[in-house]
Amino acid sequence: MYQEVHTQNIAERAHAPEVAELLRRFGLCALAEAGAPYEPLVQDLMADFGEDLMVLAPAGDGDYVYRHFGREIIRYIGGSRLGERLSQMPPQVARFTADCYDRALADGKPAYTVHRALTSVRVSLWERLILPTTAANGDRFVIVFSRPLQFREELLATVLDTSPCGILALRAVRDDEGNIERAIIITANRRAAVIAGHDDERLLDTDARTSLPFLADNMVWRRCLYAIELRRNDMFESCFTVNGREIWLQLALAPLGDGLVITLTDVSELMIANLTLQSRAATLALEIGRERATRRALSDEIGQREEREQELRRLAETDPLTTLLNRRSFTEKANAEIQACEEDGDDASLIIVDIDHFKKVNDSHGHPAGDAVIRAFADLLLGLVRLDRDLVGRFGGEEFAVFLPRTGATAAMRIAQRIKDALALRELPASETLSLRVTASLGVATREGDESFADFFERADGALYRAKHEGRDCIRFAGVDIAVAA
């Protein structure tokens, strides 16, 4: 089972942006080997991160018991483990996880782990931040932030195993100073396994330089490192020998997360054709035609590969259920829009929308119905904004965000009211035979001065919090309330 454990440079290693904030809050109240005080820390974190948190208590016999199990984690693994024991997980995962929790409680320091799930609905890799705590009565607890990485092996297998090219996905393993020590093979399609001379299953979780003969070349390995560190694509040819046969490969490198996607095209025949052309002057015209045909075929394959890579990038930026922007992509694009608004002296506004009592939908009608409502609500939002300008994202669960560049407070409140009115006038389809009427709470904020996106978002989120606690099915503005014209 692939696994990593780190206690240094955690914020730099983590994929989820929430990890840095969780570490900051832990550090503000940490008490040496006792970790942080349990009661104030868990109360503070549950409000903002509870859907991605687990809380476990030592059972006294080397095992742990789940005391809290976040809704987003339930959604990904397909069920809740609340009240269950850690040892009910697959033994290999349970041992690794218990050892990490034991170490964190013993040291009183946070730990960051990455591991491959052995059973899960959709996710192959998980990242976790483990925060050790001590309750006022001396009981120990671990608060664990758990989030699937945006890296799905089944997606790669479905898209890439149909390709005549060999395609591999590597994840970098770094030392405590952040330097890449080695790379682990996370995914390999059958064609890549044939080129490497291995069975595709035997390649998984192995050291890339040991398992892939073409990476033994220091030049090839250095170019892989440059692609990861510099975040840039690369393409080149390399020659290596397998079982006495010389093979020419074209390698296309594309960074993905803290790792790399490598596309392998066997161009041995093309190389041989090129060499043959130099010694066959009498048949030059024929050979040129063959070369052009070969290059056209290669060009077509490269074009197909580029389309697949574009699809992979799109999937990495979007929420898989709704195809809206995910949190990370929404934040990046919103920051770019904020900079453009600053240069032009324009306002920017943000609406955060949360479907009211959504848990009742899942509890009463099942998660497929809940997913259908989420998709229908996403379509409703897209129909009410300017698709060529505004940004719509799903931040997890039933929470959505709408960024409105070049939009002031009054116009933003008018759009928020339009969303609320649209919900009041229609039912959202939950299945072919069932439609549900739902309401939503909305928080609206308009950017002030040179306010950062994080602060901007926090004010809008605070307005949403007010709407939730002042009766739901309403709109609250982060500032002086603004009336909306009928």
N, C-alpha and C positions, 0 to 999 in steps of 0.2 A: 504493500500500500504506500502510495506517495505521500510524504508528510514533511513539514518544515516546522521548526520551533525557533522563535527569536525573542530575545529580551532587550536588544539594543536597536536603536534607529528604527523603532516600530513605525512611526508616522511616515517615514520615507518609504518603507517597504509596503505599506498597506495600500489597497486599491480603494476601499470605501473612504470617502472624505470625512465621514463621521468619526473615524478612529482618532484623528488628531484632537477633536473636541472632547471626546470621552477621556483621552489621556490627560488633557488639560484640567478637566473637572476632577479627575482622580487625584492629580498632583496637588490640587489646592487643599485637599483635606487628608492626604496620606499620612500615616503614623508609623513609619519604619516597618518592622516585621509584622505588625498587626494589619498592614494594608490601610484601607480607608475605613472610617466609621460606616457601618452598614446602613443604619436607618436614614440618616440624612442623604447619603449618596444614592441609595436606591430610589428614594422619593424624588430626588432631583432628576435622575436619569429616566425614570419611567415616563415622565411627562413628554419628553422629546424623542426618546428612542425605544420605548417599551415594546413596540411591535417587532423589533429586531433583537430583543434581549431574552436570555434565559437566566434564571436564578437557581442555583443548586446548593444543597446543604450536605456536608459529609454525613453518611449513615452510621459511621462508627465502626464499620467492618470492612473498610477499604473501598466501599461503594459510595455513590452519591444519589440523592433524590431530587427530582425536579420540583421546585416550588413556584416557578413562573415559566411560561413557555409562550413566546411572542407569536402574534397572529401571522406575521409575514413568514416566520419559520414554518408554522403549521401549513401555510399555503404551499410552500416549496416541497416539504417532505410528505405531504398528503395526510397528516394526522397530528394529534397532540400527544406529548409524552408527560403531561402534567401529572404528578403523583407517582410516576414510574421511576424505576431505578436505571442508572447509567448502564449497568451490566446487562440490561435487556437489549442493548444495541449489539451489532455483530462483534464478536470477541476482539478482533484485531483493532477495530475503531474504539471500542470501550477501553481497552488497555492503554492505548495511546492517549485518549482523552483524560482518563483518570490520572495518569502520570503527569500530564500537563497541569491539571488542577492541583494535585498534591504539591508540585514544585512551586506553583504560584503562591499557595497558602504558606508554604514553608519560608519562602523568600520575602513575602509581602510586597512583591513587585509585579507589575503587569507583564503578561506574556502574549505574544502574537503567533498564531499557528495557521498553517495551510495544510489541508489534507484532502485526499480523494474519498468521496462517499462511496460505500459499497452498495447501499440501497437507497434510492431516492427517486422521486417522481421525474425530475428534469435535470437536476444539477449534478455535475461530476466533481467540482472543486468548491470547497468552502474556506473562507477566511474567518478567523475568530480572534477577538481581543478578550483576554481573561483578566478580570480585575478582582484581586483578593480583598475581602473585607472582614471586619469583626464587629459583631453586634454589641450593644450595651451590656448584655448579660454574659458576654464572652463567647457566644456561639460564632462559628465561622461560616461564611458563605462566599461563593464565587458568583460574580455578575459577569455574564458572558455575552458579548455582542457577536452575533453570528449572521453572516451575509454570504450568499453564493457569489462567486466570481462571475463576471460577464464572459464566461468561457465555457461553452457547452460542447462536450465531446460528441454527443449524438448529432448535433447540427453539422459539425465537420464531417462526421462519418456519412451522413445522408448526402451532403453536397459534394464532398470531395472523392468518395469512393467510386463515383461514376466517371471520374476523370482518368484519361490515359496517362496523365502526369503523376509522378509521386509527390505527395504533399505531406509535410510533417509540421507539427506544432511543438515548439520547445518553450520551456519556462526556465528563466535564469535563476540560479541559486547563488546568493551573495554572501560574503563574509560580514563580520560585524562592522567593517568600515565601508560597506556598500559596494565592494568590488566583486565582479562576477567570478566565481570559482569554477563553475561548471554549468551545464545546461541539462535539464531532464526532459525526456521525450514524453509529452502529454498525450499526443494523438499521432497516429501514423496510418495512412491508408494502405491498401494491399499493394499498390504499385510501388510505393516507397519501400515497403518491406522486401519486395522482389529485388529492387535495385540494391538494397543494403545486404541482401543475401540472408535474410532472417524471416521468421514467421511474424506477422504483424502484431499478434498478442505478446510475443516475447520482447518486442521493442518497448512496450509501455513501461514507464517509470524507470527506465534505465538511463545511464549516463550517455549523452549523445555522442561524445567523442569516442567512447569505447565501442558503441554499437554501430556507428555510421562510418564506414571506411573513408569516405571523401572528407570528413571533418578531421581526420588525422593530419591532413595537410595544414601546416601552420598559417599559410596565406589565407586559405578558405576560412579557418577558425577566426582569424583576426577580422576578416570582413563581416563575419556574423556578429562579432562583438561590437564593431563600429555601427552596424545597422541597429542593434538594440540600444546602445548608449546615445547615438546621435538621432534616433527616431527617424531614419530615412530609409527608403527602399534602395535596393541594389540588384544588379543582374550581371552575371559573368559566366564563363565556361571554365570547367576544370576536368582534368583527366586523372583516373585512378585505375588500378588493376584488381580484378576479382577473379579468382580461380584461373589465373593466367590469361584472362581476357581483358584487353584495354577498353575502358568505357569512357566516353566523353559525355559530360552532363552540362546542361545549362541550368544554373541555379538562380532563382528569383527570390530575393529576401524581402520580407515585409514585416516591420515591427508590429506586435500585437500584445497589449498589456506590457508586463515586464518579461517579454519573451519575443518569439520570432515564429513566423510562418515561412517555411521553405518549400518552394515548388521546384520539383526536379523533372527536367525534360531530357530524355535520352537522345542526344544529337549525334550519337556515334556514326550513324549512317551519313548524316550531313557532313561530318568531318572527313569521313572516308571519301565521300564524293568530291569534296574540295581538293583533297590530296590527289585524287585520280585525275581531276581536271588539269593539274599542272603537268602530268606526264602523258596526256593523250591529245596532243596537238591535232592529230588527224581527225579526231571526232569531236572537236571543240564545240561546234554548233549544237550537236546532240546533247552534249554534257551540260552546256549552258541552259538548254531547255529543261533538263532534269533538275538542275540546281534551282532554277526559278520556281519550278513546280514544288520542289521541297520547301523552298522559302515561303511560298504562299501557304502551304499546309502549316508550316511552323507559325506564320503570322496569324492564321486563323485560330490556332491553338492558343497562342499568346492572347489574342483578343478574347477568347472564351475564358481564359484564366483571369484576365483583368475584370471581366464582368462578374466572375465569382468573388473576386477580392472586393469589388465594390459592394456586392450584396452582403459580404461578411462585415464590412465597415458599417453599412446601414443597420444591420442587425445589432451591432455593438452599440449604436447610438440610440436605439429605440426600445421601448417597452414591448416585450413579446406578445402581451395580451391585446393591447390596443393599437400598436404601432405608433403611438405618440412618442415624443422625445422622452428618454429616461432622465433621471435627476442630473447625472454628470453632464450629458450632452446639453440639456436645457440650461444648466448653469454656465457652461462655456459660451453658448450662443447668446445668452442674455448679457454676459459681460461684454461681448463684442458689440452688441447693440447699444449698451450703456455708453461705451466709449464713443460710438458714432453720434449718439444724442448729445453728449457733452461737447463734441467738436462743433455741432450745429446749434447749440444752445437750446435744445428741445427737452421737453419733459419726458418722463417714462413712468409707467404705472404697472402695478402687479396685482393680480387677483389670485387668491388661493381659495379653492373650492373643496369642500368635504361633504360627501353624501351623508345625510343624517341617518342614524340608526341602521347602518348598512349590515351590521352583524345579524340583525333580525332577518334580513333577506337570506343570508347563508344558512342561518339556523332553521328557518321555516321552509325554504324551498331548495336548499342544497347549493353547493359551491358552483356547479355548472350554471345554475340560474344567476348566482351572484356575478359570475364572469360575464354572462350575457348582458346584465345590467351595466356593468362597468364599460363594456364595449359600446353599448348604446349611448351611455352618457358621454363617452369620448367623441362619438359621432355628432352628438348634439353640440358640444363645445366647438368642434371644427366648423359647424355650420353657422356659428354666431360670431366668428372672428374674421379678420382679414388674413387669408391664407398666404398672401404674398408678403406679409409684414409681421404679423403677430406670431408668437411662439406659444404652443400648447404642449404641456408635459404632464406625465403621470409620475408622482413622487412616491408611489407605493400604496397598496391597499386601495382605499376609496378617496385618496387625496390627489387633487390635480392643481396645476398652476397655469395661469395665462399671463404672459408678459406682453405689455402693450407699449411698444416704442412710439415716441412722438405723440403721446397721449397724456392729457392733463387729468386732474382729479375728477372734474365734473363728467368728462367723457367716460372715464374708467367706471365711475359709479353707474352711469347710464348702461354701459355694457354689462356690468354685474347684475343690474336690475333686469336686463333682457334675458340673462341666463336664468334667473329666478322665475321670471314670468313664463319662459319656455317650459320649464319643469312643471309649473302649475297647470299648463294647458295640455300636457300629453302624458301618456303612460309609456314606460320603457319596456320593450319586449324582454321577457326572461326566458321564454321558450316559444315554440311554435303555437302553443295554446294558451300561454299565460303572459299578461302584461301587468306591470306594477307601477303604482304611482309613488314616487319618492320626492323628498325635498332635500335641499342642500343649504349649508351655512357658508357664507362668503366673507372673506377678509380682503380689504382693498387698501393699497398704499400707493402714494406717489413719491418718487424719489426726491430727496432733499439734498441740495448742495452737491458735494462730491462723495456722497454716501456710498459705501461699498455694497456690492450685491448681497453679501451675507447680512449686513445690518438692514438693508432694504427688505430682504426676505423676512427677517425676524420681526420687523414692524407689521408687515402684512400678516404673518402668522399670529402675532399678538391680536390683531383685529379679528382673525378667524376664531381665536380662543374666546374672545368676548362674545362673538356671535353664538358659539356653541353653548356658552354658559348664560346667555341671556334669552334662552328659549328656542334656539335653532330656527331653521327656515327663515333666516334674516341676513342682512348685510351690515357689516360694521366697517367703518373707515378708520385707518390709523392716523388719527388727528381729529380736528374739529369735524363733526358730522356734516355731510353735505347732502342737501335735498336733491332728489332727482326729478326732473320735470316729467310730468305724465305723458 
